[in-house]
Amino acid sequence: MRPLQISPDTAVKLAEALNVPLERLMHMPQHILLQKMMELAKQEQETNKQEPDPSE
């Protein structure tokens, strides 16, 4: 399996956001990475819904 085709900056940010080592992220199957990214996005949406909008 070849490493993911993403930039080094993107890889570092994703590894931090997903709490996985960089080496593990780079060799993670693409479908699993996409699933984890969807879960992360869903968590962020839920967090944003709970926080009141400061402009109101």
PDB file of N, CA, C and O in Angstrom:
ATOM      1  N   MET A   1       0.850  -1.174   0.000  1.00  0.00           N
ATOM      2  CA  MET A   1       0.000   0.000   0.000  1.00  0.00           C
ATOM      3  C   MET A   1       0.898   1.240   0.000  1.00  0.00           C
ATOM      4  O   MET A   1       1.845   1.322   0.782  1.00  0.00           O
ATOM      5  N   ARG A   2       0.605   2.182  -0.857  1.00  0.00           N
ATOM      6  CA  ARG A   2       1.424   3.390  -0.919  1.00  0.00           C
ATOM      7  C   ARG A   2       0.880   4.446   0.037  1.00  0.00           C
ATOM      8  O   ARG A   2      -0.311   4.439   0.350  1.00  0.00           O
ATOM      9  N   PRO A   3       1.724   5.340   0.499  1.00  0.00           N
ATOM     10  CA  PRO A   3       1.275   6.398   1.414  1.00  0.00           C
ATOM     11  C   PRO A   3       0.250   7.312   0.750  1.00  0.00           C
ATOM     12  O   PRO A   3       0.170   7.397  -0.475  1.00  0.00           O
ATOM     13  N   LEU A   4      -0.520   7.982   1.574  1.00  0.00           N
ATOM     14  CA  LEU A   4      -1.519   8.927   1.069  1.00  0.00           C
ATOM     15  C   LEU A   4      -0.851  10.061   0.314  1.00  0.00           C
ATOM     16  O   LEU A   4       0.269  10.457   0.638  1.00  0.00           O
ATOM     17  N   GLN A   5      -1.526  10.574  -0.677  1.00  0.00           N
ATOM     18  CA  GLN A   5      -1.006  11.667  -1.484  1.00  0.00           C
ATOM     19  C   GLN A   5      -1.537  12.993  -0.934  1.00  0.00           C
ATOM     20  O   GLN A   5      -2.391  13.631  -1.549  1.00  0.00           O
ATOM     21  N   ILE A   6      -1.025  13.399   0.227  1.00  0.00           N
ATOM     22  CA  ILE A   6      -1.413  14.672   0.836  1.00  0.00           C
ATOM     23  C   ILE A   6      -0.148  15.436   1.191  1.00  0.00           C
ATOM     24  O   ILE A   6       0.930  14.857   1.320  1.00  0.00           O
ATOM     25  N   SER A   7      -0.298  16.741   1.346  1.00  0.00           N
ATOM     26  CA  SER A   7       0.867  17.573   1.648  1.00  0.00           C
ATOM     27  C   SER A   7       1.342  17.322   3.080  1.00  0.00           C
ATOM     28  O   SER A   7       0.562  16.866   3.917  1.00  0.00           O
ATOM     29  N   PRO A   8       2.598  17.613   3.366  1.00  0.00           N
ATOM     30  CA  PRO A   8       3.113  17.433   4.728  1.00  0.00           C
ATOM     31  C   PRO A   8       2.347  18.259   5.766  1.00  0.00           C
ATOM     32  O   PRO A   8       2.080  17.775   6.866  1.00  0.00           O
ATOM     33  N   ASP A   9       1.993  19.502   5.422  1.00  0.00           N
ATOM     34  CA  ASP A   9       1.239  20.335   6.364  1.00  0.00           C
ATOM     35  C   ASP A   9      -0.123  19.724   6.671  1.00  0.00           C
ATOM     36  O   ASP A   9      -0.552  19.691   7.825  1.00  0.00           O
ATOM     37  N   THR A  10      -0.795  19.246   5.639  1.00  0.00           N
ATOM     38  CA  THR A  10      -2.099  18.619   5.826  1.00  0.00           C
ATOM     39  C   THR A  10      -1.969  17.367   6.679  1.00  0.00           C
ATOM     40  O   THR A  10      -2.805  17.122   7.549  1.00  0.00           O
ATOM     41  N   ALA A  11      -0.947  16.584   6.446  1.00  0.00           N
ATOM     42  CA  ALA A  11      -0.736  15.357   7.210  1.00  0.00           C
ATOM     43  C   ALA A  11      -0.525  15.661   8.689  1.00  0.00           C
ATOM     44  O   ALA A  11      -1.080  14.975   9.547  1.00  0.00           O
ATOM     45  N   VAL A  12       0.266  16.676   8.991  1.00  0.00           N
ATOM     46  CA  VAL A  12       0.525  17.039  10.386  1.00  0.00           C
ATOM     47  C   VAL A  12      -0.765  17.504  11.056  1.00  0.00           C
ATOM     48  O   VAL A  12      -1.057  17.099  12.181  1.00  0.00           O
ATOM     49  N   LYS A  13      -1.536  18.348  10.380  1.00  0.00           N
ATOM     50  CA  LYS A  13      -2.791  18.851  10.958  1.00  0.00           C
ATOM     51  C   LYS A  13      -3.791  17.725  11.181  1.00  0.00           C
ATOM     52  O   LYS A  13      -4.456  17.684  12.216  1.00  0.00           O
ATOM     53  N   LEU A  14      -3.903  16.814  10.222  1.00  0.00           N
ATOM     54  CA  LEU A  14      -4.818  15.686  10.378  1.00  0.00           C
ATOM     55  C   LEU A  14      -4.386  14.769  11.514  1.00  0.00           C
ATOM     56  O   LEU A  14      -5.225  14.304  12.285  1.00  0.00           O
ATOM     57  N   ALA A  15      -3.105  14.506  11.625  1.00  0.00           N
ATOM     58  CA  ALA A  15      -2.608  13.641  12.695  1.00  0.00           C
ATOM     59  C   ALA A  15      -2.930  14.242  14.059  1.00  0.00           C
ATOM     60  O   ALA A  15      -3.322  13.522  14.978  1.00  0.00           O
ATOM     61  N   GLU A  16      -2.768  15.551  14.195  1.00  0.00           N
ATOM     62  CA  GLU A  16      -3.093  16.210  15.461  1.00  0.00           C
ATOM     63  C   GLU A  16      -4.593  16.166  15.727  1.00  0.00           C
ATOM     64  O   GLU A  16      -5.013  15.880  16.847  1.00  0.00           O
ATOM     65  N   ALA A  17      -5.401  16.446  14.713  1.00  0.00           N
ATOM     66  CA  ALA A  17      -6.851  16.482  14.888  1.00  0.00           C
ATOM     67  C   ALA A  17      -7.418  15.102  15.214  1.00  0.00           C
ATOM     68  O   ALA A  17      -8.357  14.985  16.001  1.00  0.00           O
ATOM     69  N   LEU A  18      -6.851  14.062  14.613  1.00  0.00           N
ATOM     70  CA  LEU A  18      -7.357  12.705  14.817  1.00  0.00           C
ATOM     71  C   LEU A  18      -6.658  11.974  15.958  1.00  0.00           C
ATOM     72  O   LEU A  18      -7.022  10.846  16.290  1.00  0.00           O
ATOM     73  N   ASN A  19      -5.661  12.610  16.553  1.00  0.00           N
ATOM     74  CA  ASN A  19      -4.896  12.005  17.654  1.00  0.00           C
ATOM     75  C   ASN A  19      -4.278  10.663  17.260  1.00  0.00           C
ATOM     76  O   ASN A  19      -4.370   9.683  17.999  1.00  0.00           O
ATOM     77  N   VAL A  20      -3.650  10.636  16.090  1.00  0.00           N
ATOM     78  CA  VAL A  20      -2.933   9.442  15.645  1.00  0.00           C
ATOM     79  C   VAL A  20      -1.517   9.849  15.265  1.00  0.00           C
ATOM     80  O   VAL A  20      -1.296  10.981  14.835  1.00  0.00           O
ATOM     81  N   PRO A  21      -0.557   8.945  15.418  1.00  0.00           N
ATOM     82  CA  PRO A  21       0.815   9.264  14.994  1.00  0.00           C
ATOM     83  C   PRO A  21       0.868   9.529  13.488  1.00  0.00           C
ATOM     84  O   PRO A  21       0.108   8.946  12.715  1.00  0.00           O
ATOM     85  N   LEU A  22       1.759  10.402  13.097  1.00  0.00           N
ATOM     86  CA  LEU A  22       1.891  10.789  11.693  1.00  0.00           C
ATOM     87  C   LEU A  22       2.176   9.587  10.794  1.00  0.00           C
ATOM     88  O   LEU A  22       1.613   9.483   9.704  1.00  0.00           O
ATOM     89  N   GLU A  23       3.039   8.684  11.240  1.00  0.00           N
ATOM     90  CA  GLU A  23       3.373   7.507  10.437  1.00  0.00           C
ATOM     91  C   GLU A  23       2.142   6.635  10.209  1.00  0.00           C
ATOM     92  O   GLU A  23       1.938   6.100   9.119  1.00  0.00           O
ATOM     93  N   ARG A  24       1.336   6.502  11.238  1.00  0.00           N
ATOM     94  CA  ARG A  24       0.124   5.688  11.125  1.00  0.00           C
ATOM     95  C   ARG A  24      -0.876   6.341  10.171  1.00  0.00           C
ATOM     96  O   ARG A  24      -1.544   5.658   9.394  1.00  0.00           O
ATOM     97  N   LEU A  25      -0.970   7.658  10.239  1.00  0.00           N
ATOM     98  CA  LEU A  25      -1.874   8.382   9.352  1.00  0.00           C
ATOM     99  C   LEU A  25      -1.475   8.204   7.890  1.00  0.00           C
ATOM    100  O   LEU A  25      -2.330   7.982   7.033  1.00  0.00           O
ATOM    101  N   MET A  26      -0.183   8.299   7.608  1.00  0.00           N
ATOM    102  CA  MET A  26       0.287   8.226   6.224  1.00  0.00           C
ATOM    103  C   MET A  26       0.058   6.850   5.594  1.00  0.00           C
ATOM    104  O   MET A  26      -0.027   6.741   4.371  1.00  0.00           O
ATOM    105  N   HIS A  27      -0.043   5.812   6.404  1.00  0.00           N
ATOM    106  CA  HIS A  27      -0.254   4.468   5.876  1.00  0.00           C
ATOM    107  C   HIS A  27      -1.667   3.964   6.132  1.00  0.00           C
ATOM    108  O   HIS A  27      -1.956   2.785   5.925  1.00  0.00           O
ATOM    109  N   MET A  28      -2.545   4.848   6.579  1.00  0.00           N
ATOM    110  CA  MET A  28      -3.934   4.493   6.834  1.00  0.00           C
ATOM    111  C   MET A  28      -4.668   4.352   5.495  1.00  0.00           C
ATOM    112  O   MET A  28      -4.483   5.182   4.605  1.00  0.00           O
ATOM    113  N   PRO A  29      -5.487   3.326   5.342  1.00  0.00           N
ATOM    114  CA  PRO A  29      -6.267   3.209   4.106  1.00  0.00           C
ATOM    115  C   PRO A  29      -7.161   4.441   3.912  1.00  0.00           C
ATOM    116  O   PRO A  29      -7.685   5.003   4.873  1.00  0.00           O
ATOM    117  N   GLN A  30      -7.317   4.837   2.670  1.00  0.00           N
ATOM    118  CA  GLN A  30      -8.027   6.080   2.379  1.00  0.00           C
ATOM    119  C   GLN A  30      -9.470   6.045   2.872  1.00  0.00           C
ATOM    120  O   GLN A  30      -9.961   7.059   3.370  1.00  0.00           O
ATOM    121  N   HIS A  31     -10.163   4.920   2.752  1.00  0.00           N
ATOM    122  CA  HIS A  31     -11.560   4.875   3.178  1.00  0.00           C
ATOM    123  C   HIS A  31     -11.688   5.030   4.695  1.00  0.00           C
ATOM    124  O   HIS A  31     -12.673   5.593   5.172  1.00  0.00           O
ATOM    125  N   ILE A  32     -10.723   4.547   5.444  1.00  0.00           N
ATOM    126  CA  ILE A  32     -10.755   4.708   6.902  1.00  0.00           C
ATOM    127  C   ILE A  32     -10.467   6.155   7.270  1.00  0.00           C
ATOM    128  O   ILE A  32     -11.106   6.706   8.167  1.00  0.00           O
ATOM    129  N   LEU A  33      -9.513   6.775   6.588  1.00  0.00           N
ATOM    130  CA  LEU A  33      -9.209   8.180   6.836  1.00  0.00           C
ATOM    131  C   LEU A  33     -10.428   9.051   6.549  1.00  0.00           C
ATOM    132  O   LEU A  33     -10.741   9.951   7.329  1.00  0.00           O
ATOM    133  N   LEU A  34     -11.113   8.796   5.448  1.00  0.00           N
ATOM    134  CA  LEU A  34     -12.308   9.576   5.122  1.00  0.00           C
ATOM    135  C   LEU A  34     -13.388   9.392   6.180  1.00  0.00           C
ATOM    136  O   LEU A  34     -14.076  10.351   6.531  1.00  0.00           O
ATOM    137  N   GLN A  35     -13.546   8.178   6.690  1.00  0.00           N
ATOM    138  CA  GLN A  35     -14.532   7.918   7.728  1.00  0.00           C
ATOM    139  C   GLN A  35     -14.192   8.700   8.998  1.00  0.00           C
ATOM    140  O   GLN A  35     -15.078   9.293   9.614  1.00  0.00           O
ATOM    141  N   LYS A  36     -12.922   8.706   9.392  1.00  0.00           N
ATOM    142  CA  LYS A  36     -12.501   9.434  10.587  1.00  0.00           C
ATOM    143  C   LYS A  36     -12.673  10.941  10.397  1.00  0.00           C
ATOM    144  O   LYS A  36     -13.036  11.649  11.336  1.00  0.00           O
ATOM    145  N   MET A  37     -12.413  11.431   9.188  1.00  0.00           N
ATOM    146  CA  MET A  37     -12.594  12.854   8.919  1.00  0.00           C
ATOM    147  C   MET A  37     -14.070  13.238   8.989  1.00  0.00           C
ATOM    148  O   MET A  37     -14.402  14.327   9.459  1.00  0.00           O
ATOM    149  N   MET A  38     -14.961  12.356   8.528  1.00  0.00           N
ATOM    150  CA  MET A  38     -16.394  12.619   8.622  1.00  0.00           C
ATOM    151  C   MET A  38     -16.839  12.651  10.078  1.00  0.00           C
ATOM    152  O   MET A  38     -17.648  13.498  10.455  1.00  0.00           O
ATOM    153  N   GLU A  39     -16.326  11.746  10.896  1.00  0.00           N
ATOM    154  CA  GLU A  39     -16.654  11.735  12.321  1.00  0.00           C
ATOM    155  C   GLU A  39     -16.177  13.019  12.989  1.00  0.00           C
ATOM    156  O   GLU A  39     -16.890  13.593  13.812  1.00  0.00           O
ATOM    157  N   LEU A  40     -14.978  13.469  12.642  1.00  0.00           N
ATOM    158  CA  LEU A  40     -14.432  14.702  13.200  1.00  0.00           C
ATOM    159  C   LEU A  40     -15.286  15.899  12.801  1.00  0.00           C
ATOM    160  O   LEU A  40     -15.559  16.767  13.631  1.00  0.00           O
ATOM    161  N   ALA A  41     -15.709  15.957  11.550  1.00  0.00           N
ATOM    162  CA  ALA A  41     -16.553  17.060  11.077  1.00  0.00           C
ATOM    163  C   ALA A  41     -17.899  17.056  11.796  1.00  0.00           C
ATOM    164  O   ALA A  41     -18.432  18.115  12.126  1.00  0.00           O
ATOM    165  N   LYS A  42     -18.445  15.871  12.037  1.00  0.00           N
ATOM    166  CA  LYS A  42     -19.724  15.767  12.733  1.00  0.00           C
ATOM    167  C   LYS A  42     -19.589  16.275  14.168  1.00  0.00           C
ATOM    168  O   LYS A  42     -20.478  16.968  14.664  1.00  0.00           O
ATOM    169  N   GLN A  43     -18.488  15.938  14.838  1.00  0.00           N
ATOM    170  CA  GLN A  43     -18.254  16.414  16.198  1.00  0.00           C
ATOM    171  C   GLN A  43     -18.132  17.930  16.233  1.00  0.00           C
ATOM    172  O   GLN A  43     -18.656  18.575  17.140  1.00  0.00           O
ATOM    173  N   GLU A  44     -17.443  18.501  15.250  1.00  0.00           N
ATOM    174  CA  GLU A  44     -17.290  19.955  15.196  1.00  0.00           C
ATOM    175  C   GLU A  44     -18.629  20.633  14.973  1.00  0.00           C
ATOM    176  O   GLU A  44     -18.889  21.684  15.560  1.00  0.00           O
ATOM    177  N   GLN A  45     -19.487  20.057  14.138  1.00  0.00           N
ATOM    178  CA  GLN A  45     -20.806  20.629  13.902  1.00  0.00           C
ATOM    179  C   GLN A  45     -21.627  20.613  15.179  1.00  0.00           C
ATOM    180  O   GLN A  45     -22.302  21.593  15.494  1.00  0.00           O
ATOM    181  N   GLU A  46     -21.577  19.513  15.919  1.00  0.00           N
ATOM    182  CA  GLU A  46     -22.320  19.420  17.170  1.00  0.00           C
ATOM    183  C   GLU A  46     -21.805  20.433  18.181  1.00  0.00           C
ATOM    184  O   GLU A  46     -22.593  21.032  18.913  1.00  0.00           O
ATOM    185  N   THR A  47     -20.497  20.630  18.229  1.00  0.00           N
ATOM    186  CA  THR A  47     -19.908  21.612  19.135  1.00  0.00           C
ATOM    187  C   THR A  47     -20.356  23.016  18.751  1.00  0.00           C
ATOM    188  O   THR A  47     -20.680  23.823  19.622  1.00  0.00           O
ATOM    189  N   ASN A  48     -20.377  23.313  17.460  1.00  0.00           N
ATOM    190  CA  ASN A  48     -20.793  24.633  17.003  1.00  0.00           C
ATOM    191  C   ASN A  48     -22.270  24.882  17.271  1.00  0.00           C
ATOM    192  O   ASN A  48     -22.659  26.024  17.516  1.00  0.00           O
ATOM    193  N   LYS A  49     -23.098  23.856  17.231  1.00  0.00           N
ATOM    194  CA  LYS A  49     -24.524  24.010  17.518  1.00  0.00           C
ATOM    195  C   LYS A  49     -24.746  24.327  18.992  1.00  0.00           C
ATOM    196  O   LYS A  49     -25.661  25.076  19.336  1.00  0.00           O
ATOM    197  N   GLN A  50     -23.916  23.764  19.862  1.00  0.00           N
ATOM    198  CA  GLN A  50     -24.077  23.965  21.299  1.00  0.00           C
ATOM    199  C   GLN A  50     -23.623  25.345  21.738  1.00  0.00           C
ATOM    200  O   GLN A  50     -24.146  25.886  22.713  1.00  0.00           O
ATOM    201  N   GLU A  51     -22.652  25.929  21.030  1.00  0.00           N
ATOM    202  CA  GLU A  51     -22.146  27.245  21.391  1.00  0.00           C
ATOM    203  C   GLU A  51     -23.062  28.320  20.822  1.00  0.00           C
ATOM    204  O   GLU A  51     -23.375  28.288  19.631  1.00  0.00           O
ATOM    205  N   PRO A  52     -23.500  29.277  21.648  1.00  0.00           N
ATOM    206  CA  PRO A  52     -24.339  30.356  21.119  1.00  0.00           C
ATOM    207  C   PRO A  52     -23.533  31.263  20.194  1.00  0.00           C
ATOM    208  O   PRO A  52     -22.332  31.456  20.386  1.00  0.00           O
ATOM    209  N   ASP A  53     -24.200  31.810  19.200  1.00  0.00           N
ATOM    210  CA  ASP A  53     -23.558  32.695  18.232  1.00  0.00           C
ATOM    211  C   ASP A  53     -23.301  34.048  18.892  1.00  0.00           C
ATOM    212  O   ASP A  53     -24.254  34.678  19.350  1.00  0.00           O
ATOM    213  N   PRO A  54     -22.053  34.521  18.961  1.00  0.00           N
ATOM    214  CA  PRO A  54     -21.751  35.789  19.643  1.00  0.00           C
ATOM    215  C   PRO A  54     -22.327  37.011  18.928  1.00  0.00           C
ATOM    216  O   PRO A  54     -22.415  38.078  19.536  1.00  0.00           O
ATOM    217  N   SER A  55     -22.717  36.892  17.670  1.00  0.00           N
ATOM    218  CA  SER A  55     -23.250  38.046  16.946  1.00  0.00           C
ATOM    219  C   SER A  55     -24.701  38.320  17.297  1.00  0.00           C
ATOM    220  O   SER A  55     -25.236  39.370  16.942  1.00  0.00           O
ATOM    221  N   GLU A  56     -25.345  37.387  17.990  1.00  0.00           N
ATOM    222  CA  GLU A  56     -26.763  37.584  18.335  1.00  0.00           C
ATOM    223  C   GLU A  56     -26.915  38.380  19.600  1.00  0.00           C
ATOM    224  O   GLU A  56     -28.037  38.639  20.036  1.00  0.00           O
TER     225      GLU A  56
END
